[in-house]
């Protein structure tokens, strides 16, 4: 099992883990590097990020942002990429709406961001961690980047479908 975390909105992590979402749509963060974003890892832990604006940016009836644990990271889900693509036609991206919880405006912002229209899409299979994995938060997890190196996972960690 890799020690890679993929930073994603807590509400999206929850939607992926509960089956309300099956794709990840990403343009890339500010700190993605010269080559930009790509799904470089085929397996990763879903690393939840918390900011209140995400509540207004999803299509859920009454979204409730989970409470972050003070000074601690809580990982509940592990993802495997079944397929990933760069989509450059808006019609294709828009057709993915039944597979995610993001508002159309959010997806369109990502699609149109920077000089090259398009988004990276990963169709994922998500597993629950048993037990939930908790470890201390650290500065190294901050910043606008998608991928973070995590500590060694505990040996008793199991994946459940």
VMD Tcl script that draws the C-alpha trace (Angstrom):
set ca {
  {0.00 0.00 0.00}
  {1.45 3.36 -1.05}
  {1.93 6.20 1.43}
  {0.35 8.81 -0.86}
  {-2.53 11.07 0.08}
  {-4.73 12.86 -2.44}
  {-6.04 16.14 -1.04}
  {-9.73 16.59 -1.78}
  {-12.66 18.44 -0.24}
  {-13.99 16.61 2.82}
  {-17.49 16.58 1.28}
  {-16.16 14.97 -1.89}
  {-14.21 12.37 0.13}
  {-17.41 11.57 1.99}
  {-19.41 11.36 -1.27}
  {-16.81 9.04 -2.78}
  {-16.84 6.85 0.32}
  {-20.63 6.62 0.45}
  {-21.13 5.99 -3.27}
  {-22.66 9.38 -4.11}
  {-19.68 10.11 -6.36}
  {-17.52 7.84 -8.53}
  {-15.24 10.25 -10.39}
  {-12.66 12.80 -9.33}
  {-12.43 15.94 -11.46}
  {-9.21 17.90 -11.09}
  {-7.43 20.72 -12.86}
  {-4.54 21.02 -10.44}
  {-3.34 23.16 -7.59}
  {-1.10 26.20 -7.68}
  {1.87 24.15 -6.47}
  {1.57 21.25 -8.95}
  {4.93 21.99 -10.52}
  {6.08 22.65 -14.07}
  {4.31 19.64 -15.57}
  {0.96 20.45 -13.96}
  {-1.50 17.96 -12.55}
  {-1.87 14.31 -13.51}
  {-3.18 11.21 -11.77}
  {0.38 10.01 -11.20}
  {-0.64 7.44 -8.62}
  {-3.06 4.57 -9.29}
  {-3.80 4.08 -5.58}
  {-3.99 6.64 -2.80}
  {-5.61 7.60 0.47}
  {-8.31 10.29 0.28}
  {-6.97 13.16 2.42}
  {-9.90 15.43 3.40}
  {-9.51 19.20 3.30}
  {-11.79 21.55 5.19}
  {-12.99 24.97 4.17}
  {-16.56 26.18 4.55}
  {-17.02 27.45 0.97}
  {-17.24 23.87 -0.30}
  {-20.73 23.57 1.24}
  {-22.10 26.05 -1.33}
  {-20.20 24.40 -4.17}
  {-21.81 20.97 -4.09}
  {-25.20 19.65 -5.22}
  {-26.32 18.00 -2.01}
  {-29.69 18.79 -0.41}
  {-28.31 19.73 3.03}
  {-24.53 19.36 2.97}
  {-22.94 19.13 6.39}
  {-19.20 19.62 6.49}
  {-17.60 17.04 8.79}
  {-15.74 18.52 11.74}
  {-11.96 18.37 11.36}
  {-10.09 16.83 14.28}
  {-7.90 19.40 16.01}
  {-4.22 18.67 15.37}
  {-5.04 15.34 13.74}
  {-5.72 13.96 10.28}
  {-8.42 11.33 9.91}
  {-8.34 9.14 6.81}
  {-11.42 7.02 6.17}
  {-11.06 6.02 2.51}
  {-8.61 4.55 0.02}
  {-9.06 4.92 -3.76}
  {-7.96 2.95 -6.81}
  {-8.02 4.59 -10.21}
  {-9.81 2.34 -12.67}
  {-9.31 4.75 -15.56}
  {-8.16 8.34 -15.99}
  {-8.39 10.76 -18.88}
  {-7.83 14.36 -19.83}
  {-11.13 15.68 -21.16}
  {-10.96 18.79 -23.33}
  {-14.53 18.93 -24.64}
  {-17.00 20.64 -22.30}
  {-19.88 18.40 -23.48}
  {-18.00 15.30 -22.25}
  {-17.25 16.88 -18.88}
  {-20.79 18.13 -18.45}
  {-22.13 14.62 -19.16}
  {-20.35 13.40 -15.99}
  {-22.81 15.32 -13.75}
  {-24.63 12.17 -12.50}
  {-21.27 10.81 -11.27}
  {-20.28 13.67 -8.92}
  {-21.68 16.18 -6.41}
  {-20.01 19.38 -7.67}
  {-22.10 22.23 -9.05}
  {-21.82 22.89 -12.77}
  {-20.22 26.29 -12.01}
  {-17.39 24.64 -10.06}
  {-16.72 22.12 -12.82}
  {-16.82 24.88 -15.46}
  {-14.35 27.01 -13.43}
  {-11.95 24.08 -13.30}
  {-12.44 23.33 -16.99}
  {-11.76 26.95 -18.05}
  {-8.90 27.61 -15.61}
  {-5.66 28.68 -17.39}
  {-4.93 28.78 -21.12}
  {-5.67 25.11 -21.81}
  {-9.35 24.21 -21.33}
  {-9.95 20.76 -19.90}
  {-9.90 18.68 -16.73}
  {-8.37 15.42 -15.60}
  {-10.99 12.84 -14.66}
  {-10.39 9.64 -12.72}
  {-12.99 6.92 -12.39}
  {-12.27 5.44 -8.97}
  {-13.16 2.51 -6.79}
  {-13.21 3.53 -3.14}
  {-12.65 1.37 -0.07}
  {-13.37 2.05 3.61}
  {-10.43 1.79 5.99}
  {-10.86 -0.45 8.99}
  {-10.00 0.96 11.43}
  {-10.08 4.66 10.52}
  {-6.48 5.90 10.27}
  {-5.55 8.88 12.47}
  {-2.18 10.60 12.70}
  {-0.84 14.04 13.75}
  {-1.35 16.96 11.38}
  {1.85 18.57 10.06}
  {2.87 21.65 8.07}
  {4.04 19.37 5.25}
  {0.37 18.58 4.45}
  {-0.49 22.23 3.75}
  {-0.38 24.22 0.54}
  {-2.17 24.12 -2.79}
  {-1.02 20.77 -4.05}
  {-2.89 17.59 -4.71}
  {-0.44 14.93 -3.52}
  {1.11 14.57 -0.07}
  {3.44 11.97 1.42}
  {1.90 10.30 4.45}
  {3.44 8.43 7.38}
  {3.67 4.65 7.28}
  {0.13 3.21 7.49}
  {-0.59 1.04 10.50}
  {-0.15 -2.67 9.88}
  {-3.68 -3.59 10.98}
  {-5.32 -1.39 8.31}
  {-7.79 -3.29 6.13}
  {-9.71 -2.19 3.04}
  {-13.44 -2.92 2.92}
  {-15.58 -2.49 -0.19}
}
mol new
graphics top color blue
foreach p $ca { graphics top sphere $p radius 0.5 }
foreach p [lrange $ca 0 end-1] q [lrange $ca 1 end] { graphics top cylinder $p $q radius 0.2 }
display resetview
